[in-house]
Amino acid sequence: MKKTVLREYARLIVRMGGNVQKGQEVIIHADLDQPEFVQMVVEEAYKAKAKKVTVEWNYPALEKLHIRYQSLKTLGTVEQWQIEKRKRQVETLPCRIHLVSEDPDSQKGVDTEKQGKAMQMRYPVLKPYADQMHNRQQWCIAAVPGVAWAKKVFPGLRGSQAVEKLWEAILAASRVEGDAVAAWQAHDADLMARCRYLNDLGIAKLHYTADNGTDLTVGMIPEGQFCGGGETIRQGTFFNPNIPTEECFITPMRGQAEGIVYATKPLSYNGQLIEGFSIRFAGGKAVEVHAEKGEELLKQMIAMDEGAAYLGECALVPQASPIAQSGLLFYNTLFDENAACHLALGAGFADTIRDFQSKTLEECRALGVNDSMIHEDFMIGCDSMNIDATTWDGRIVPVFRNGNWAF
């Protein structure tokens, strides 16, 4: 891939993704697959006048070894230096950039019960610091190709060819052509216009139906609002948390979901795939799940904590989106969620509450925003999906017809 194109992508991630501010610290989380591109992102962050840029490298194979050989007590312990690190981040509020590239099957064969218990042990210790940073720092998730991931998407190609093809797909989905920043400004404006239309309707419920058997009704929070494209933190800085993004999303009312929904794409959870699954909701809670592959992992996921079985997000994405039209299955939630309507189990977003800047996180959760240690998107959109909105004044308004916007 041409370095000029990659530099434009790095500039997009820093300027429109994280929107790094002058004097701000930056933390880049990256796998080992594309160190040269990580270097480009570091340089772009400094060009944006970042005070300090730190790269935290991740290698999934080591994580697998840690889970295998460490005791549960050791694996689940948060060391004092890790607590001090979080305390400093609460003070400095660094911009976080996540560059994902890992193999979708990287944790295949791992002891998922041990892994899950360790996460449950660590979460209560780290949660207070995460809550203090909620809606107060910019972050951006973007992707670079790794060889294993690329060969999963393009299994018939050699490693180098697959990586090049995946680069092309990532850059196309991320609108990196010409002036990528200008393209994203226009894209943000389009998504925000759709959100304004949805918010003006005053939606009380969404009813999803599809030929595959999906028949699900989800209630909304009266103070809730659809968001899309970029977001604004409490201090007023605008950023784009996901590159790419095609969704208009909202946090539904905790406890208001009834019916069954069928997934239309695999879900990659903790480096393992869950495929061909369905979830039935009653009283807002996932009460029954089935999967052709990974059913026990799915059951474990919704039992991670009390909020893991409740919905935290409803996202609307048309089948006409560029990622869907590419015809590719990425085996990566960042991309696959932007090719289809999706739901998320677990934590909701406080910034989907109107005037969230004047409310505490606890006040937003009291209005109906779900709280959980997980937030896991799963795709439900398809060519036969219809979505009808019931408004607060009792009207039935079509939102989706045959997988695409009805307006």
DRENDO-1510 file (C-alpha; in Angstrom, 1 decimal, always signed):
<recs>
REC; n; res; u; v; w
REC; 1; MET; +0.0; +0.0; +0.0 .
REC; 2; LYS; +1.3; +3.5; -0.9 .
REC; 3; LYS; +2.8; +5.3; +2.0 .
REC; 4; THR; +1.0; +8.5; +1.0 .
REC; 5; VAL; -2.3; +6.8; +1.4 .
REC; 6; LEU; -1.3; +5.3; +4.7 .
REC; 7; ARG; -0.2; +8.7; +6.0 .
REC; 8; GLU; -3.6; +10.1; +5.0 .
REC; 9; TYR; -5.3; +7.3; +7.0 .
REC; 10; ALA; -3.0; +8.1; +10.0 .
REC; 11; ARG; -3.9; +11.8; +9.7 .
REC; 12; LEU; -7.6; +10.9; +9.6 .
REC; 13; ILE; -7.3; +8.7; +12.8 .
REC; 14; VAL; -5.5; +11.4; +14.7 .
REC; 15; ARG; -7.4; +14.5; +13.4 .
REC; 16; MET; -11.0; +13.2; +13.0 .
REC; 17; GLY; -10.9; +10.1; +15.0 .
REC; 18; GLY; -9.3; +11.0; +18.3 .
REC; 19; ASN; -9.1; +14.7; +17.5 .
REC; 20; VAL; -5.9; +15.0; +19.5 .
REC; 21; GLN; -5.7; +18.4; +21.3 .
REC; 22; LYS; -2.6; +20.6; +21.8 .
REC; 23; GLY; -0.8; +19.6; +24.9 .
REC; 24; GLN; -2.8; +16.4; +25.4 .
REC; 25; GLU; -1.2; +13.0; +26.1 .
REC; 26; VAL; -2.0; +10.1; +23.7 .
REC; 27; ILE; -2.0; +6.4; +24.4 .
REC; 28; ILE; -2.0; +4.1; +21.3 .
REC; 29; HIS; -3.0; +0.4; +21.8 .
REC; 30; ALA; -1.7; -1.7; +19.0 .
REC; 31; ASP; -0.9; -5.3; +18.0 .
REC; 32; LEU; +2.5; -6.2; +16.5 .
REC; 33; ASP; +1.3; -6.5; +12.9 .
REC; 34; GLN; +1.9; -3.0; +11.5 .
REC; 35; PRO; +4.7; -1.2; +13.4 .
REC; 36; GLU; +5.5; +1.1; +10.5 .
REC; 37; PHE; +1.9; +2.4; +10.5 .
REC; 38; VAL; +1.9; +2.8; +14.2 .
REC; 39; GLN; +4.9; +5.0; +13.8 .
REC; 40; MET; +3.0; +7.1; +11.3 .
REC; 41; VAL; +0.1; +7.5; +13.8 .
REC; 42; VAL; +2.6; +8.5; +16.5 .
REC; 43; GLU; +4.1; +11.2; +14.2 .
REC; 44; GLU; +0.7; +12.5; +13.3 .
REC; 45; ALA; -0.2; +12.8; +17.0 .
REC; 46; TYR; +2.9; +14.9; +17.6 .
REC; 47; LYS; +2.1; +17.0; +14.5 .
REC; 48; ALA; -1.2; +17.7; +16.2 .
REC; 49; LYS; +0.8; +19.1; +19.1 .
REC; 50; ALA; +0.4; +16.1; +21.5 .
REC; 51; LYS; +2.4; +16.5; +24.6 .
REC; 52; LYS; +3.4; +12.8; +24.9 .
REC; 53; VAL; +2.6; +9.7; +22.9 .
REC; 54; THR; +2.8; +6.2; +24.5 .
REC; 55; VAL; +2.4; +3.0; +22.6 .
REC; 56; GLU; +1.1; -0.1; +24.5 .
REC; 57; TRP; +1.8; -3.2; +22.5 .
REC; 58; ASN; -0.4; -6.3; +22.6 .
REC; 59; TYR; +0.4; -9.8; +21.5 .
REC; 60; PRO; -2.6; -12.2; +21.8 .
REC; 61; ALA; -0.4; -15.3; +21.9 .
REC; 62; LEU; +1.1; -14.1; +25.2 .
REC; 63; GLU; -2.4; -13.4; +26.7 .
REC; 64; LYS; -3.2; -17.0; +25.9 .
REC; 65; LEU; -0.1; -18.2; +27.7 .
REC; 66; HIS; -0.9; -16.0; +30.7 .
REC; 67; ILE; -4.4; -17.5; +31.0 .
REC; 68; ARG; -3.0; -21.0; +30.7 .
REC; 69; TYR; -0.2; -20.8; +33.2 .
REC; 70; GLN; -1.1; -18.1; +35.8 .
REC; 71; SER; -3.3; -19.0; +38.8 .
REC; 72; LEU; -6.7; -17.5; +38.8 .
REC; 73; LYS; -5.7; -15.4; +41.8 .
REC; 74; THR; -2.7; -14.0; +39.9 .
REC; 75; LEU; -4.7; -13.5; +36.7 .
REC; 76; GLY; -7.5; -11.7; +38.6 .
REC; 77; THR; -5.3; -9.4; +40.7 .
REC; 78; VAL; -5.0; -5.7; +39.8 .
REC; 79; GLU; -1.5; -4.7; +40.9 .
REC; 80; GLN; -0.9; -1.4; +42.8 .
REC; 81; TRP; +1.1; +0.0; +39.9 .
REC; 82; GLN; -1.9; -0.6; +37.6 .
REC; 83; ILE; -4.2; +1.3; +40.0 .
REC; 84; GLU; -1.7; +4.2; +40.1 .
REC; 85; LYS; -1.6; +4.2; +36.3 .
REC; 86; ARG; -5.5; +4.5; +36.2 .
REC; 87; LYS; -5.4; +7.3; +38.7 .
REC; 88; ARG; -3.0; +9.3; +36.6 .
REC; 89; GLN; -5.1; +8.7; +33.5 .
REC; 90; VAL; -8.1; +10.1; +35.4 .
REC; 91; GLU; -6.0; +13.2; +36.0 .
REC; 92; THR; -4.6; +13.6; +32.5 .
REC; 93; LEU; -7.5; +12.3; +30.4 .
REC; 94; PRO; -5.3; +11.0; +27.5 .
REC; 95; CYS; -6.8; +10.5; +24.1 .
REC; 96; ARG; -6.9; +6.7; +23.4 .
REC; 97; ILE; -6.3; +5.3; +19.9 .
REC; 98; HIS; -6.9; +1.5; +19.4 .
REC; 99; LEU; -5.5; +0.0; +16.3 .
REC; 100; VAL; -7.0; -3.5; +16.0 .
REC; 101; SER; -5.6; -6.3; +13.8 .
REC; 102; GLU; -5.8; -9.5; +15.8 .
REC; 103; ASP; -6.8; -12.9; +14.4 .
REC; 104; PRO; -10.5; -13.5; +15.1 .
REC; 105; ASP; -9.5; -17.0; +16.3 .
REC; 106; SER; -6.5; -15.8; +18.4 .
REC; 107; GLN; -7.9; -17.2; +21.7 .
REC; 108; LYS; -9.3; -20.5; +20.3 .
REC; 109; GLY; -8.8; -23.2; +22.9 .
REC; 110; VAL; -8.4; -20.9; +25.9 .
REC; 111; ASP; -10.0; -21.7; +29.2 .
REC; 112; THR; -12.9; -19.3; +28.9 .
REC; 113; GLU; -14.3; -20.0; +32.4 .
REC; 114; LYS; -10.9; -19.0; +33.9 .
REC; 115; GLN; -10.6; -16.0; +31.6 .
REC; 116; GLY; -14.2; -14.8; +32.5 .
REC; 117; LYS; -13.6; -15.3; +36.3 .
REC; 118; ALA; -10.4; -13.2; +36.1 .
REC; 119; MET; -12.2; -10.4; +34.3 .
REC; 120; GLN; -14.9; -10.5; +37.0 .
REC; 121; MET; -12.3; -10.2; +39.7 .
REC; 122; ARG; -10.5; -7.3; +38.1 .
REC; 123; TYR; -13.6; -5.3; +37.0 .
REC; 124; PRO; -14.8; -4.0; +40.4 .
REC; 125; VAL; -11.3; -2.6; +41.1 .
REC; 126; LEU; -11.0; -0.8; +37.8 .
REC; 127; LYS; -14.6; +0.3; +37.3 .
REC; 128; PRO; -14.4; +3.4; +39.5 .
REC; 129; TYR; -11.6; +4.8; +37.3 .
REC; 130; ALA; -13.4; +4.0; +34.1 .
REC; 131; ASP; -16.5; +5.7; +35.4 .
REC; 132; GLN; -14.6; +8.9; +36.2 .
REC; 133; MET; -13.3; +9.0; +32.6 .
REC; 134; HIS; -16.7; +8.3; +31.0 .
REC; 135; ASN; -17.5; +11.0; +28.5 .
REC; 136; ARG; -14.5; +13.0; +29.5 .
REC; 137; GLN; -11.8; +11.7; +27.0 .
REC; 138; GLN; -11.7; +11.1; +23.3 .
REC; 139; TRP; -11.0; +7.7; +21.9 .
REC; 140; CYS; -10.9; +6.1; +18.5 .
REC; 141; ILE; -10.9; +2.5; +17.3 .
REC; 142; ALA; -9.5; +1.9; +13.8 .
REC; 143; ALA; -8.0; -1.1; +12.1 .
REC; 144; VAL; -4.9; -2.3; +10.3 .
REC; 145; PRO; -4.5; -5.7; +8.7 .
REC; 146; GLY; -2.6; -8.6; +10.4 .
REC; 147; VAL; -1.6; -11.7; +8.4 .
REC; 148; ALA; -3.8; -14.1; +10.3 .
REC; 149; TRP; -6.9; -11.8; +10.2 .
REC; 150; ALA; -6.3; -11.1; +6.4 .
REC; 151; LYS; -6.1; -14.8; +5.6 .
REC; 152; LYS; -9.4; -15.4; +7.5 .
REC; 153; VAL; -11.1; -12.8; +5.3 .
REC; 154; PHE; -9.3; -13.8; +2.1 .
REC; 155; PRO; -8.5; -17.5; +2.7 .
REC; 156; GLY; -7.5; -18.2; -1.0 .
REC; 157; LEU; -4.6; -15.8; -1.0 .
REC; 158; ARG; -1.0; -15.9; +0.2 .
REC; 159; GLY; -0.3; -13.9; +3.3 .
REC; 160; SER; +1.1; -10.8; +1.6 .
REC; 161; GLN; -1.7; -10.7; -1.0 .
REC; 162; ALA; -4.3; -11.1; +1.7 .
REC; 163; VAL; -2.8; -8.2; +3.7 .
REC; 164; GLU; -2.9; -6.0; +0.7 .
REC; 165; LYS; -6.5; -6.8; -0.1 .
REC; 166; LEU; -7.5; -6.2; +3.5 .
REC; 167; TRP; -5.7; -2.9; +3.4 .
REC; 168; GLU; -7.8; -1.9; +0.4 .
REC; 169; ALA; -11.0; -3.0; +2.1 .
REC; 170; ILE; -10.2; -1.1; +5.3 .
REC; 171; LEU; -9.2; +2.1; +3.5 .
REC; 172; ALA; -12.3; +2.0; +1.3 .
REC; 173; ALA; -14.6; +1.4; +4.2 .
REC; 174; SER; -12.9; +4.3; +6.1 .
REC; 175; ARG; -13.3; +6.7; +3.2 .
REC; 176; VAL; -9.6; +7.3; +2.7 .
REC; 177; GLU; -9.6; +8.7; -0.8 .
REC; 178; GLY; -8.5; +12.2; -1.6 .
REC; 179; ASP; -9.1; +14.5; +1.4 .
REC; 180; ALA; -10.2; +11.9; +3.9 .
REC; 181; VAL; -10.9; +14.6; +6.6 .
REC; 182; ALA; -13.2; +16.5; +4.3 .
REC; 183; ALA; -15.0; +13.2; +3.3 .
REC; 184; TRP; -15.6; +12.4; +7.0 .
REC; 185; GLN; -16.9; +15.9; +7.7 .
REC; 186; ALA; -19.6; +15.3; +5.0 .
REC; 187; HIS; -20.3; +11.8; +6.3 .
REC; 188; ASP; -20.8; +13.0; +9.9 .
REC; 189; ALA; -23.2; +15.7; +8.6 .
REC; 190; ASP; -25.3; +13.0; +6.8 .
REC; 191; LEU; -25.5; +10.7; +9.8 .
REC; 192; MET; -26.4; +13.7; +12.1 .
REC; 193; ALA; -29.2; +14.7; +9.7 .
REC; 194; ARG; -30.7; +11.2; +9.9 .
REC; 195; CYS; -30.4; +11.3; +13.7 .
REC; 196; ARG; -32.3; +14.6; +13.8 .
REC; 197; TYR; -35.1; +13.1; +11.8 .
REC; 198; LEU; -35.3; +10.0; +14.1 .
REC; 199; ASN; -35.2; +12.2; +17.2 .
REC; 200; ASP; -37.9; +14.5; +15.9 .
REC; 201; LEU; -40.3; +11.5; +15.6 .
REC; 202; GLY; -40.3; +10.9; +19.3 .
REC; 203; ILE; -39.8; +7.2; +19.3 .
REC; 204; ALA; -41.1; +5.1; +22.2 .
REC; 205; LYS; -40.5; +1.6; +20.8 .
REC; 206; LEU; -38.8; -0.1; +17.9 .
REC; 207; HIS; -40.3; -3.3; +16.4 .
REC; 208; TYR; -37.9; -5.5; +14.4 .
REC; 209; THR; -39.1; -8.3; +12.1 .
REC; 210; ALA; -37.3; -10.4; +9.5 .
REC; 211; ASP; -37.9; -13.5; +7.4 .
REC; 212; ASN; -35.4; -15.4; +9.6 .
REC; 213; GLY; -37.8; -15.3; +12.5 .
REC; 214; THR; -36.7; -12.1; +14.2 .
REC; 215; ASP; -39.6; -10.5; +16.1 .
REC; 216; LEU; -38.4; -8.2; +18.8 .
REC; 217; THR; -39.8; -5.0; +20.4 .
REC; 218; VAL; -37.4; -2.7; +22.3 .
REC; 219; GLY; -38.5; +0.3; +24.5 .
REC; 220; MET; -36.7; +3.6; +24.5 .
REC; 221; ILE; -35.8; +6.0; +27.3 .
REC; 222; PRO; -38.0; +9.2; +27.1 .
REC; 223; GLU; -34.9; +11.4; +27.5 .
REC; 224; GLY; -32.9; +9.3; +24.9 .
REC; 225; GLN; -31.6; +10.5; +21.6 .
REC; 226; PHE; -30.1; +8.9; +18.5 .
REC; 227; CYS; -26.5; +9.7; +17.9 .
REC; 228; GLY; -24.3; +9.0; +14.9 .
REC; 229; GLY; -20.9; +9.9; +13.4 .
REC; 230; GLY; -18.9; +12.0; +15.9 .
REC; 231; GLU; -19.5; +12.6; +19.5 .
REC; 232; THR; -18.7; +15.5; +21.9 .
REC; 233; ILE; -17.2; +15.0; +25.4 .
REC; 234; ARG; -18.2; +17.0; +28.4 .
REC; 235; GLN; -15.4; +19.5; +27.8 .
REC; 236; GLY; -16.8; +20.2; +24.3 .
REC; 237; THR; -14.2; +18.4; +22.1 .
REC; 238; PHE; -15.7; +16.6; +19.1 .
REC; 239; PHE; -14.3; +13.3; +18.0 .
REC; 240; ASN; -15.1; +10.1; +15.9 .
REC; 241; PRO; -14.9; +7.0; +18.1 .
REC; 242; ASN; -15.2; +4.5; +15.3 .
REC; 243; ILE; -13.5; +4.6; +11.9 .
REC; 244; PRO; -15.4; +3.4; +10.0 .
REC; 245; THR; -19.0; +4.1; +11.1 .
REC; 246; GLU; -22.3; +3.9; +9.4 .
REC; 247; GLU; -24.7; +3.7; +12.3 .
REC; 248; CYS; -27.4; +5.8; +14.0 .
REC; 249; PHE; -27.6; +4.4; +17.5 .
REC; 250; ILE; -29.4; +4.9; +20.8 .
REC; 251; THR; -29.4; +3.4; +24.2 .
REC; 252; PRO; -32.7; +1.6; +24.9 .
REC; 253; MET; -34.6; +1.5; +28.2 .
REC; 254; ARG; -33.1; -1.2; +30.5 .
REC; 255; GLY; -35.7; -3.9; +31.1 .
REC; 256; GLN; -37.9; -3.2; +28.0 .
REC; 257; ALA; -37.2; -5.9; +25.3 .
REC; 258; GLU; -39.6; -8.7; +24.3 .
REC; 259; GLY; -39.3; -11.3; +21.7 .
REC; 260; ILE; -36.6; -13.2; +19.7 .
REC; 261; VAL; -33.8; -12.0; +17.5 .
REC; 262; TYR; -31.5; -14.0; +15.2 .
REC; 263; ALA; -27.9; -13.0; +14.5 .
REC; 264; THR; -26.9; -12.6; +10.8 .
REC; 265; LYS; -23.1; -12.6; +11.3 .
REC; 266; PRO; -20.6; -14.3; +13.6 .
REC; 267; LEU; -19.7; -12.5; +16.9 .
REC; 268; SER; -16.0; -12.4; +17.8 .
REC; 269; TYR; -15.9; -12.4; +21.6 .
REC; 270; ASN; -12.5; -12.6; +23.5 .
REC; 271; GLY; -10.8; -13.9; +20.4 .
REC; 272; GLN; -13.3; -16.7; +19.7 .
REC; 273; LEU; -16.2; -16.9; +17.3 .
REC; 274; ILE; -19.9; -17.4; +18.2 .
REC; 275; GLU; -21.9; -18.4; +15.1 .
REC; 276; GLY; -25.5; -19.1; +14.1 .
REC; 277; PHE; -27.1; -17.8; +17.3 .
REC; 278; SER; -30.4; -16.5; +18.5 .
REC; 279; ILE; -31.4; -14.7; +21.7 .
REC; 280; ARG; -34.9; -14.5; +23.3 .
REC; 281; PHE; -35.7; -11.6; +25.6 .
REC; 282; ALA; -38.4; -11.4; +28.3 .
REC; 283; GLY; -38.7; -8.5; +30.7 .
REC; 284; GLY; -35.7; -6.9; +28.9 .
REC; 285; LYS; -33.4; -9.8; +29.8 .
REC; 286; ALA; -31.8; -12.4; +27.6 .
REC; 287; VAL; -33.5; -15.5; +29.0 .
REC; 288; GLU; -32.7; -18.1; +26.3 .
REC; 289; VAL; -29.8; -18.4; +23.8 .
REC; 290; HIS; -28.9; -21.0; +21.2 .
REC; 291; ALA; -25.9; -21.1; +18.9 .
REC; 292; GLU; -24.6; -23.5; +16.3 .
REC; 293; LYS; -21.0; -22.7; +17.5 .
REC; 294; GLY; -19.9; -21.3; +20.8 .
REC; 295; GLU; -23.2; -21.6; +22.7 .
REC; 296; GLU; -21.4; -22.1; +26.1 .
REC; 297; LEU; -19.3; -19.0; +25.4 .
REC; 298; LEU; -22.5; -17.0; +24.6 .
REC; 299; LYS; -24.1; -18.2; +27.9 .
REC; 300; GLN; -20.9; -17.2; +29.7 .
REC; 301; MET; -20.9; -13.8; +28.1 .
REC; 302; ILE; -24.5; -12.9; +29.2 .
REC; 303; ALA; -23.7; -14.1; +32.8 .
REC; 304; MET; -20.6; -11.9; +33.2 .
REC; 305; ASP; -22.5; -9.6; +35.5 .
REC; 306; GLU; -26.1; -8.6; +36.3 .
REC; 307; GLY; -26.3; -6.1; +33.4 .
REC; 308; ALA; -24.7; -8.4; +30.7 .
REC; 309; ALA; -28.0; -10.0; +29.8 .
REC; 310; TYR; -29.7; -6.6; +29.1 .
REC; 311; LEU; -29.5; -4.4; +26.0 .
REC; 312; GLY; -27.2; -1.4; +26.0 .
REC; 313; GLU; -27.5; -0.3; +22.3 .
REC; 314; CYS; -29.8; -0.3; +19.3 .
REC; 315; ALA; -28.0; +0.7; +16.1 .
REC; 316; LEU; -29.5; +1.2; +12.6 .
REC; 317; VAL; -27.3; +0.5; +9.6 .
REC; 318; PRO; -28.7; +0.1; +6.1 .
REC; 319; GLN; -27.8; -2.8; +3.8 .
REC; 320; ALA; -26.8; -0.1; +1.3 .
REC; 321; SER; -23.8; +0.8; +3.5 .
REC; 322; PRO; -20.4; +0.6; +1.7 .
REC; 323; ILE; -19.3; -2.2; +4.0 .
REC; 324; ALA; -22.4; -4.3; +3.4 .
REC; 325; GLN; -22.1; -3.7; -0.4 .
REC; 326; SER; -18.5; -4.9; -0.3 .
REC; 327; GLY; -19.9; -8.4; +0.3 .
REC; 328; LEU; -17.0; -9.1; +2.7 .
REC; 329; LEU; -17.4; -10.8; +6.1 .
REC; 330; PHE; -14.6; -9.2; +8.2 .
REC; 331; TYR; -14.9; -11.4; +11.3 .
REC; 332; ASN; -14.3; -8.1; +13.2 .
REC; 333; THR; -17.0; -6.2; +15.0 .
REC; 334; LEU; -15.8; -2.8; +14.1 .
REC; 335; PHE; -16.5; -3.6; +10.4 .
REC; 336; ASP; -19.3; -6.1; +10.6 .
REC; 337; GLU; -21.4; -3.9; +12.9 .
REC; 338; ASN; -21.3; -1.2; +10.2 .
REC; 339; ALA; -22.6; -3.6; +7.6 .
REC; 340; ALA; -25.9; -4.4; +9.4 .
REC; 341; CYS; -28.3; -3.3; +12.0 .
REC; 342; HIS; -27.1; -4.5; +15.4 .
REC; 343; LEU; -27.8; -4.6; +19.1 .
REC; 344; ALA; -25.4; -4.7; +22.0 .
REC; 345; LEU; -25.6; -6.6; +25.2 .
REC; 346; GLY; -24.2; -4.8; +28.3 .
REC; 347; ALA; -23.3; -1.2; +29.0 .
REC; 348; GLY; -25.3; +1.6; +27.4 .
REC; 349; PHE; -24.0; +5.1; +26.5 .
REC; 350; ALA; -24.7; +8.0; +28.8 .
REC; 351; ASP; -24.2; +10.5; +26.0 .
REC; 352; THR; -27.3; +9.2; +24.2 .
REC; 353; ILE; -29.3; +11.0; +27.0 .
REC; 354; ARG; -30.3; +14.5; +26.1 .
REC; 355; ASP; -28.3; +17.2; +27.9 .
REC; 356; PHE; -26.0; +14.5; +29.4 .
REC; 357; GLN; -23.4; +17.1; +30.0 .
REC; 358; SER; -25.5; +18.5; +32.9 .
REC; 359; LYS; -26.1; +15.1; +34.4 .
REC; 360; THR; -23.9; +12.7; +36.4 .
REC; 361; LEU; -23.3; +9.2; +35.1 .
REC; 362; GLU; -25.4; +7.8; +38.0 .
REC; 363; GLU; -28.3; +10.1; +37.0 .
REC; 364; CYS; -28.1; +8.8; +33.4 .
REC; 365; ARG; -28.2; +5.2; +34.6 .
REC; 366; ALA; -31.1; +6.0; +36.8 .
REC; 367; LEU; -33.0; +7.1; +33.7 .
REC; 368; GLY; -32.6; +3.6; +32.2 .
REC; 369; VAL; -29.0; +3.4; +30.8 .
REC; 370; ASN; -27.8; -0.2; +31.4 .
REC; 371; ASP; -24.5; -0.7; +33.3 .
REC; 372; SER; -22.3; -3.7; +32.8 .
REC; 373; MET; -18.6; -4.8; +32.5 .
REC; 374; ILE; -19.3; -5.8; +28.8 .
REC; 375; HIS; -20.5; -4.1; +25.7 .
REC; 376; GLU; -20.8; -6.7; +22.9 .
REC; 377; ASP; -22.4; -5.8; +19.5 .
REC; 378; PHE; -24.0; -8.5; +17.5 .
REC; 379; MET; -25.4; -8.1; +14.0 .
REC; 380; ILE; -29.1; -8.7; +13.2 .
REC; 381; GLY; -29.6; -6.8; +9.9 .
REC; 382; CYS; -30.5; -8.5; +6.6 .
REC; 383; ASP; -32.3; -7.8; +3.3 .
REC; 384; SER; -35.7; -8.7; +4.8 .
REC; 385; MET; -35.5; -6.6; +7.9 .
REC; 386; ASN; -38.3; -4.2; +8.6 .
REC; 387; ILE; -38.3; -1.8; +11.6 .
REC; 388; ASP; -41.4; +0.2; +12.7 .
REC; 389; ALA; -41.3; +2.9; +15.3 .
REC; 390; THR; -44.1; +3.5; +17.7 .
REC; 391; THR; -44.0; +7.2; +18.8 .
REC; 392; TRP; -44.9; +8.6; +22.1 .
REC; 393; ASP; -48.1; +10.0; +20.6 .
REC; 394; GLY; -49.1; +6.6; +19.3 .
REC; 395; ARG; -48.2; +6.8; +15.6 .
REC; 396; ILE; -46.6; +3.8; +13.7 .
REC; 397; VAL; -43.8; +5.1; +11.5 .
REC; 398; PRO; -41.7; +2.9; +9.2 .
REC; 399; VAL; -38.0; +3.3; +9.8 .
REC; 400; PHE; -36.5; +0.4; +7.8 .
REC; 401; ARG; -38.0; -1.5; +4.9 .
REC; 402; ASN; -36.2; -4.5; +3.3 .
REC; 403; GLY; -33.0; -3.7; +5.1 .
REC; 404; ASN; -32.7; -0.1; +4.2 .
REC; 405; TRP; -33.9; +3.3; +5.4 .
REC; 406; ALA; -37.6; +3.9; +4.8 .
REC; 407; PHE; -37.0; +7.7; +4.6 .
</recs>
